[in-house]
Structures are given as C-alpha cells and as structure tokens.
Amino acid sequence: MRVWDPSLVLPILACALLAAVWGRPLGLVLVLLTAVGVVAAVVLGVHHAEVVAHRVGEPFGTLVLALAITVIELGLIGSIMLSGGEGASTLARDTLFATVMIICNGVVGSCLVVGALRHHVLAFRVEGASHALAVLAPLVTLTLVLPHFTTTTPGPTYSLAQLTFAGAASLVLYAVFVFAQTVRHRAYFLPVVADEEEQDAEPPSSRVARSSMALLVLCLVAVVGLAKQLAPVIEGGVRAVSAPPSTVGVVIALIVLLPESIAALRAAIRNRMQTSLNLALGSALATIGLTIPCVAVLAVRLGLPLELGLAPTQIVLLTLTMLLSAITLAGGRATVVHGAVHLVVFGAFLVLALVP
C-alpha cells in the first residue's frame, strides 16, 4: 500500500475533517464537505472491508464489518443517551427498529432484485439463513415487542429484572450464533457459488490486511461522526416537512448502514447471495445482540429512562418482516419476486415513518 494511495490518505482526511467540524455549527460549505466526506468514507470502508475479508475468508470477513459498524453505532447511541434531550429515552428502540427494517427489507430486497436481474435465480444455504433468522426472531420479540405488553412497569418499558434478562438473553443468543457461524457450523455460511475472480486473486499479505483493518475503523469512525454532525441539518429538514422526530433516527441509520449495504449489493452482483445474507442478517443480529446489553447497563447504572416497546403499527410491520423473511429464506433459492416484495414492505416502513 503506497503512502500516496487514496485509500490510505482519504480515510485520514475524513477523520481530520471530523475533528475540524466537531461541535461547530455547519454552514452551507461545511455541510457539503461533510456530506462528501461521508460518501468517501463509506466507499473506502467497503474497499478495506473487502481486503480484510479476502485475507481472513468467509464468514470471518463479513463478521468483521458487522462488528465494527455495530460497535461504533453503539458508541453513537450511548453518547446521545448520555447527552439527554428529546427522544433520548426512545433512541435505542428507534435505531434498532430502523436497522432491522432497513436490513431485512431494504438491503435484502435490493440484493435480491439486483442479483436476480443479472443471474435470474440466486442460491444460498438454507442452513445458514435459518440459523440467522432463528436467532433474530426471538431477539426482536424480546427487545422490541414484549415491553409493549408487560404490566410490571407503566408504558413500553421493562422492570429491572425483565431488562436484565432481556440483555443477558440477547448477549447469549448472539454469542451462540457467532460460535455456530465461525466454529461449529462454519460451512453453513460459505458461499454456494464460488467467486472465480476472488479465487484467482492472490490474498493480501498480513501487513496489508492489518493496515486495511485500521483504515476500516477510521472510515467507520468518520461515517458515524460526520453523520452525527449532519444530524442538526437532518433534524431541520425533518421539521421543515413536519415529519415525526423518530425520522431522524431512520435517516442516520440509513447513513450508518451504507458501508454494509454497498458491500452486500456488490456481493449479490457477483452471485454471492450467501455473503450478502451474512452481511445483512449478521449486522442485524450484532446490532441487537450487542446494543441491548450495553444500553441496559447504561440505563441501570446511570438511572436513564429507556423505552423499548414499539407502537402497534411498528409491531405489525416487524411481524410481517419476520414472516416474509422466513418465506424468502425457506427454499435456499430466491428470485426478483421475493426482492420486490421486500422492497414494497420497506417502502411501507418509510412512508409510515414520515406519515404515522
């Protein structure tokens, strides 16, 4: 990796831009620079994630990107919760719900449509997909649905005992899934169709892979940090169109998930739908499995309010998403029809987020 290589220089410049604009009001020029910085960091983040993935192989490569994004996103949620303000108590819930809907409908649907238009029928391993969905369904139910129906505490909240169990269960379920994905049943998560170009290419050296891993972290820090700096601009736009405050969380989630979304789409174009599913579903599992325990500890230790239960409309959309995902992933093969249906549900989520 050459010193003047853009893939090396631009992540550092993006972080320098983040340091320069941090805590400052953004004028038009800075808004444009920040937006360009986000896009550049996203594209380069995908590049470095693919370098690391090529070195460590599947499914470890997809796990690296999912964990990196989740950890940084968790830091963003925690910092906003600590700062208080309007919507802080529902931020974790809104972010998790938006993440699940974006991934399971937007990302998966887009991958199926783009991949099927080029390859007609996309093949993936039922075993790997079913493992991911079997863990995701109870995770979203325990953390986002049940709090709406409990009676120990008022509102869509958990008591201390309930929150402790939900956090511990989330962490255990995610740990068991990672064990199955990387150790016990690793073959279930390998691509069905081999990528000839990737097979022919020489894997990068350990030094290059370590450099790319460090630069990936820099890119993700820049994406999340610059997205947070753009949040006031986004909030202003949301108020201008009279949309609900929770829409801000949806927009930020869309920005944060861009690196994984692009990587998943590129894998689908190469007829590697299993890799796309590893990226998408693995990210959803990591987001819930790691975020809920951390925000639970934060809320209990600091006495912060934490509302987790979704509204009835959101519960219906979440139930439909889980049912549709089960149908799509049941056969190990999918077409453009499956992708189109997921995108329609994603469109319904966006419309109802703007017009509840």
C-alpha positions in Angstrom: 0.0 0.0 0.0 1.7 3.2 -1.2 1.8 6.2 1.1 0.1 8.4 -1.5 -2.6 5.8 -2.2 -6.1 7.5 -2.0 -7.4 4.5 0.0 -4.8 5.4 2.7 -4.9 9.2 2.5 -8.7 9.8 2.2 -9.7 8.0 5.5 -7.2 10.1 7.4 -8.5 13.3 5.7 -12.1 12.2 6.6 -11.1 11.9 10.2 -9.3 15.2 10.0 -12.5 16.8 8.6 -14.4 15.3 11.5 -12.0 16.8 14.0 -12.3 20.2 12.3 -16.1 20.3 12.3 -16.8 18.6 15.6 -19.1 20.7 17.8 -19.2 23.6 15.2 -22.4 24.9 13.5 -22.2 23.9 9.8 -22.7 26.4 7.1 -23.5 25.5 3.5 -19.9 24.9 2.6 -19.2 22.7 5.6 -22.4 20.8 5.1 -21.4 19.9 1.5 -17.8 19.0 2.7 -19.3 16.8 5.4 -21.6 15.1 3.0 -18.8 14.4 0.6 -16.7 13.1 3.5 -19.4 10.7 4.5 -19.7 9.3 0.9 -15.9 9.0 0.6 -15.6 7.2 3.9 -18.4 4.8 3.0 -16.9 3.8 -0.3 -13.4 3.4 1.2 -14.8 1.5 4.2 -16.3 -1.1 1.8 -13.0 -1.4 0.0 -11.0 -2.0 3.1 -13.6 -4.4 4.5 -13.3 -6.5 1.3 -9.5 -6.5 1.6 -9.8 -7.9 5.2 -12.5 -10.4 4.1 -10.2 -11.7 1.3 -7.4 -12.2 3.8 -9.4 -13.9 6.6 -12.0 -15.7 4.3 -15.7 -16.2 4.8 -17.6 -15.9 7.1 -15.0 -14.0 9.2 -14.8 -11.2 6.7 -18.5 -10.3 6.9 -18.3 -10.7 10.7 -15.5 -8.1 10.9 -17.6 -5.4 9.1 -20.7 -6.2 11.1 -19.0 -6.0 14.4 -17.0 -2.8 13.5 -20.2 -0.9 12.5 -22.2 -2.2 15.5 -19.5 -1.1 18.0 -19.3 2.4 16.6 -23.0 2.7 16.2 -23.3 1.6 19.8 -20.9 4.4 20.8 -23.1 6.9 19.0 -26.3 5.7 20.7 -24.6 5.8 24.1 -23.2 9.3 23.6 -26.6 10.7 22.6 -28.3 8.9 25.5 -25.8 10.4 27.9 -26.4 13.9 26.5 -30.1 13.6 27.2 -32.6 15.7 25.3 -35.7 15.0 23.3 -36.0 11.4 22.2 -33.0 10.1 24.2 -35.2 7.5 26.0 -36.5 6.0 22.7 -33.3 6.4 20.7 -32.2 2.8 21.2 -35.6 1.4 20.2 -36.0 3.6 17.2 -32.5 2.8 16.0 -32.9 -0.9 16.4 -36.3 -1.0 14.7 -35.0 1.1 11.8 -31.9 -1.1 11.5 -34.0 -4.3 11.3 -36.4 -2.8 8.7 -33.6 -1.3 6.6 -31.6 -4.6 6.6 -34.3 -7.2 6.3 -36.3 -5.4 3.7 -34.2 -2.6 2.2 -30.8 -4.3 1.9 -32.0 -7.9 1.4 -34.7 -6.7 -1.1 -32.2 -4.6 -3.1 -29.7 -7.5 -3.2 -32.3 -9.9 -4.4 -33.6 -7.6 -7.1 -30.1 -6.5 -8.3 -28.7 -10.1 -8.2 -31.8 -11.8 -9.7 -31.9 -9.3 -12.6 -28.4 -10.4 -13.5 -28.4 -14.1 -12.5 -32.2 -14.9 -12.6 -32.1 -17.2 -9.6 -30.0 -16.6 -6.5 -28.8 -19.6 -4.4 -27.9 -19.5 -0.8 -27.6 -22.0 2.1 -30.8 -22.6 3.9 -28.9 -23.8 7.0 -27.1 -20.5 7.4 -30.1 -18.4 6.7 -32.3 -20.3 9.0 -29.7 -20.1 11.8 -29.7 -16.3 11.5 -33.4 -16.0 11.3 -34.0 -18.4 14.2 -31.9 -16.1 16.4 -33.2 -12.8 15.0 -36.9 -13.6 15.6 -36.6 -14.1 19.4 -34.2 -11.2 19.7 -36.6 -8.6 18.2 -39.5 -10.1 20.1 -37.8 -10.0 23.5 -36.4 -6.5 23.0 -38.9 -4.6 20.9 -42.3 -6.3 21.2 -42.7 -7.7 24.7 -42.1 -4.4 26.5 -45.3 -3.1 25.0 -47.3 -5.8 26.7 -45.6 -6.1 30.2 -47.5 -4.7 33.2 -44.9 -4.5 35.9 -43.9 -1.0 34.9 -46.0 1.6 33.1 -45.5 2.4 29.4 -43.4 0.4 26.9 -40.7 -0.3 29.4 -39.1 -3.3 31.3 -38.6 -3.6 35.0 -35.0 -4.1 36.3 -35.4 -7.9 36.4 -37.0 -8.0 32.9 -34.4 -5.7 31.4 -31.6 -7.8 33.0 -33.0 -11.0 31.5 -33.5 -9.4 28.0 -29.9 -8.0 28.0 -28.4 -11.3 29.1 -30.5 -13.4 26.7 -29.6 -11.1 23.8 -25.9 -11.5 24.5 -26.1 -15.2 24.9 -28.1 -15.7 21.7 -25.6 -13.6 19.7 -22.6 -15.4 21.2 -24.1 -18.8 20.3 -24.8 -17.6 16.8 -21.2 -16.4 16.3 -19.9 -19.7 17.6 -22.0 -21.6 15.1 -21.1 -19.2 12.3 -17.3 -19.3 12.8 -16.6 -22.6 14.5 -19.2 -25.4 14.8 -21.2 -24.9 11.5 -18.9 -22.6 9.5 -19.7 -24.5 6.3 -23.4 -23.3 6.5 -22.3 -19.7 5.9 -19.9 -20.2 3.0 -21.0 -19.0 -0.5 -22.8 -21.5 -2.7 -21.3 -20.2 -5.9 -17.5 -19.6 -5.9 -16.3 -16.2 -7.0 -13.7 -17.0 -9.7 -12.1 -13.6 -9.7 -11.6 -13.8 -5.9 -10.2 -17.3 -6.1 -7.7 -16.3 -8.8 -6.6 -13.2 -6.9 -3.7 -13.5 -4.5 -4.8 -12.9 -0.9 -3.3 -9.7 0.6 -0.4 -10.0 3.0 -0.9 -9.8 6.8 0.6 -6.3 6.8 -1.8 -5.1 4.2 -4.7 -6.7 5.9 -3.8 -5.1 9.3 -3.5 -1.7 7.6 -6.9 -2.2 5.9 -8.4 -3.1 9.3 -7.1 0.0 10.9 -8.2 2.1 7.9 -11.7 0.4 8.1 -12.1 1.6 11.7 -11.1 5.1 10.7 -13.6 5.1 7.8 -16.4 3.9 10.2 -15.5 6.5 12.8 -15.7 9.1 10.1 -19.0 7.9 8.8 -20.7 7.8 12.2 -19.1 11.0 13.5 -19.8 13.0 10.3 -23.4 11.6 10.3 -23.8 12.9 13.8 -22.6 16.3 12.8 -25.1 16.3 10.0 -27.9 15.4 12.4 -28.9 19.0 13.2 -29.2 19.6 9.4 -31.3 16.5 9.1 -33.5 17.5 12.0 -34.1 20.8 10.4 -35.2 19.1 7.2 -37.5 16.8 9.2 -39.1 19.7 10.9 -39.5 21.5 7.6 -41.6 18.6 6.2 -43.4 18.2 9.5 -42.2 14.6 9.9 -42.1 12.8 13.3 -38.8 13.2 15.3 -38.1 9.5 15.0 -37.5 10.1 11.3 -34.0 11.5 12.3 -33.1 8.1 13.6 -34.2 6.4 10.4 -32.0 8.8 8.3 -29.0 8.4 10.5 -29.4 4.6 10.4 -29.5 4.7 6.6 -26.2 6.6 6.6 -24.5 4.3 9.1 -25.6 1.2 7.3 -24.3 2.4 3.9 -20.9 0.5 4.0 -22.6 -2.8 4.7 -25.4 -2.1 2.2 -22.9 -1.4 -0.6 -20.8 -4.4 0.3 -23.9 -6.7 0.3 -25.0 -5.3 -3.1 -21.6 -5.9 -4.6 -21.7 -9.5 -3.4 -25.1 -10.0 -4.9 -24.0 -8.7 -8.2 -21.2 -11.3 -8.2 -23.8 -14.0 -7.5 -22.7 -14.4 -3.8 -26.1 -14.1 -2.1 -24.9 -16.1 0.9 -22.2 -13.4 1.5 -25.0 -10.7 1.2 -27.1 -12.5 3.8 -24.1 -13.0 6.1 -23.5 -9.2 5.9 -27.2 -8.2 6.3 -28.5 -10.6 8.8 -25.3 -10.7 10.7 -25.4 -6.9 11.1 -29.0 -7.0 12.4 -28.0 -9.7 14.9 -24.9 -7.8 16.1 -26.9 -4.6 16.4 -29.5 -6.1 18.8 -27.3 -8.7 20.5 -24.7 -6.1 21.5 -26.7 -2.9 21.8 -29.4 -4.1 24.2 -27.0 -5.4 26.9 -24.9 -2.2 26.7 -27.8 0.3 26.8 -29.4 -1.8 29.6 -26.3 -1.5 31.7 -26.0 2.2 30.9 -29.7 2.8 31.8 -29.5 0.9 35.1 -26.2 2.3 36.3 -27.0 5.9 35.4 -30.7 5.9 36.0 -31.6 6.8 32.4 -35.1 6.3 31.1 -35.3 3.5 28.5 -38.4 2.8 26.4 -38.1 -0.3 24.2 -41.6 -1.3 23.3 -42.8 -0.5 19.7 -46.1 1.0 18.8 -48.8 -1.3 17.3 -48.2 -0.2 13.7 -44.5 -0.9 14.1 -45.2 -4.3 15.6 -47.3 -5.2 12.6 -44.5 -4.2 10.2 -42.0 -6.1 12.3 -44.2 -9.3 12.3 -44.7 -9.0 8.6 -41.0 -8.7 8.0 -40.2 -11.8 10.1 -42.9 -13.8 8.3 -41.8 -12.6 4.8 -38.1 -13.3 5.7 -39.0 -16.9 6.7 -40.8 -17.5 3.4 -38.0 -15.9 1.3 -35.2 -17.9 3.1 -37.0 -21.2 3.4 -36.1 -22.7 0.0 -32.5 -21.7 -0.5 -33.3 -20.0 -3.8 -34.9 -16.6 -4.5 -35.9 -14.6 -7.5 -36.7 -11.0 -8.3 -40.3 -11.5 -7.0 -39.0 -12.1 -3.4 -36.9 -9.0 -3.6 -39.7 -6.8 -5.0 -42.0 -7.8 -2.1 -39.3 -7.0 0.5 -38.8 -3.6 -1.1 -42.6 -2.9 -1.0 -42.6 -3.6 2.7 -39.5 -1.3 3.1 -41.4 1.4 1.2 -44.3 1.0 3.6 -41.9 1.4 6.5 -40.5 4.7 5.1 -44.0 6.1 4.3 -45.3 5.3 7.8 -42.1 6.7 9.4 -42.9 10.0 7.6 -46.7 9.8 7.9 -47.5 7.7 11.0 
